[in-house]
């Protein structure tokens, strides 16, 4: 029973993280499209910003995964 609960919690948390990351990417792509349609000069700036945001989000998700892995190992102990 305990392992089943642990598995359901892990799947729900991972699904939430996936949905959050997809939502963030969608928002960034919308911003990028808006910027490219308004000004061509600012498009480069916004593209650079969105790639920076993407990298930051990637590192944030990595850190969350590491922390979550530590949390799981603590639960197993």
FIDOSE-846476 format. One record per residue: x, y, z of N, C-alpha, C, O in turn; residue in three letters. Coordinates in steps of 0.2 Angstrom, whole numbers, plus 2048, in hexadecimal, padded with zeros to 3 digits. Atoms other than C-alpha are relative to their C-alpha. Layout:
! residues N
XYZXYZXYZXYZALA ...
//
This chain:
! residues 77
8047FA80080080080080480680080380B7FCUNK 7FC7FA7FF80E80C8058048017F98048077F7UNK 7FD7FF8078178097F47FC8027FB7FE8077F7UNK 8057FD80580780C7EA7FF8078017FF80B7FCUNK 8017F97FF80581C7F38068047FE80580A7FBUNK 7FA7FD8028178217F08008017F88028067F6UNK 80080080881581D7DD7FB8057FE7FD8097F9UNK 8057FB8028058277DB80380780180180B7FDUNK 7FE7F97FE80D8367E48068027FB8068077F8UNK 7FA7FE80481D8357D97FD8017F97FF8067F5UNK 8037FE8068128347C97FD8067FF7FD80A7FAUNK 8047FA8008078427CD80580680080480B7FDUNK 7FB7FB80081684D7D28048017F98058067F7UNK 7FC7FF8068208497C27FB8037FA7FD8067F6UNK 8057FE80481084C7B87FF8088007FF80C7FCUNK 8017F97FF80E85D7C08068047FD8058097FAUNK 7FA7FC8028208627BC8008007F88028057F6UNK 80080180781E85C7AA7FB8067FD7FC8097F9UNK 8057FB80280E8677A880280780180180B7FDUNK 7FE7F97FF8168767B08068027FB8068087F9UNK 7FB7FE8058258757A57FD8017F98008067F5UNK 8037FF80681A8737967FD8077FF7FD80B7FAUNK 8037FA80081088279B80580680080480B7FCUNK 7FB7FA80082088D79E8028007F98038067F6UNK 7FE80080782688878C7FB8037FC7FD8077F7UNK 8067FD80481588D7858008078017FF80B7FCUNK 8017F87FF81589E78D8068037FD8068087FAUNK 7FA7FD8028278A17888008007F88028057F5UNK 80180080882389C7757FB8057FE7FC8097F9UNK 8057FA8018148A877680480780080380B7FCUNK 7FD7FA7FF81F8B677C8058017FA8068067F7UNK 7FB80080682C8B276E7FD8027FA7FF8067F6UNK 8047FF80681F8B27617FD8088007FE80B7FBUNK 8027F98008188C37678068057FF80580A7FBUNK 7FA7FC8008298CA7688028017F88048067F6UNK 7FE80080782D8C57567FB8037FB7FD8067F6UNK 8057FC80481D8CC74F8008078017FF80B7FCUNK 8007F87FF81F8DD7578078037FD8068077F9UNK 7FA7FD8028328E17548057FA7FE8057F5801UNK 7FA8058028408D874A8068008058097FC806UNK 7FA7FF7FC84D8E07557FF7FD8078047F9809UNK 8028027FA8458DB7658007F88008007F5806UNK 8018078008428C975F8067FC8038067F7806UNK 7F98047FE8558C47618008018088027FC80BUNK 8007FF7F98548CB7737FB7FC8047FD7F8809UNK 8058047FD8448C27778027F87FF8017F4804UNK 7FE80780184B8B27708067FE8058067F8807UNK 7FA8017FB85B8B377A7FD7FF8077FF7FB80BUNK 8038017F98508B678A7FC7FA8007FD7F7806UNK 8048077FF8448A77868057FA8018047F6804UNK 7FC8057FF85389C7848038008078057FA80AUNK 7FE8007F985A8A27947FB7FE8057FD7FA80AUNK 8058027FB84A89F79D7FF7F87FF7FE7F5804UNK 80180780184988E7958067FC8048047F7807UNK 7FB8037FC85A88A79C7FF8008078017FB80BUNK 8018007F98568907AD7FA7FB8027FB7F8808UNK 8058057FE8468867AD8027F98008017F5804UNK 7FD8068008508777A88047FE8068037F9809UNK 7FC8017FA85C8797B67FC7FF8077FD7FB80BUNK 8048007FB84E87C7C27FC7F98017FC7F6806UNK 80380680084586C7BD8057FB8028047F6806UNK 7FB8047FE8568637BF8018008088017FB80BUNK 7FF7FF7F885886A7D17FA7FC8037FB7F9808UNK 8068037FD8468657D58007F88007FE7F5805UNK 7FF8078018498537CE8057FD8058047F8808UNK 7FB8027FB8598527D97FD8008077FE7FB80BUNK 8037FF7FA8508587E87FB7FA8027FA7F8807UNK 8068057FF84184C7E58037F98018017F5804UNK 7FD8077FF84D83D7E38037FF8078037FA80AUNK 7FE8007F98558427F47FA7FE8047FB7FA809UNK 8068017FC8448427FB7FD7F98007FB7F6805UNK 8028078018408317F48047FB8048027F7807UNK 7FB8047FD85082A7FB7FF8008087FF7FB80BUNK 8017FF7F984C83180C7F97FC8027F97F9807UNK 8068047FF83A82980B8027F98007FF7F5804UNK 7FE8078008428188078047FE8068037F9808UNK 7FD8017FA84D81A8167FB7FF8067FD7FE80CUNK 
//
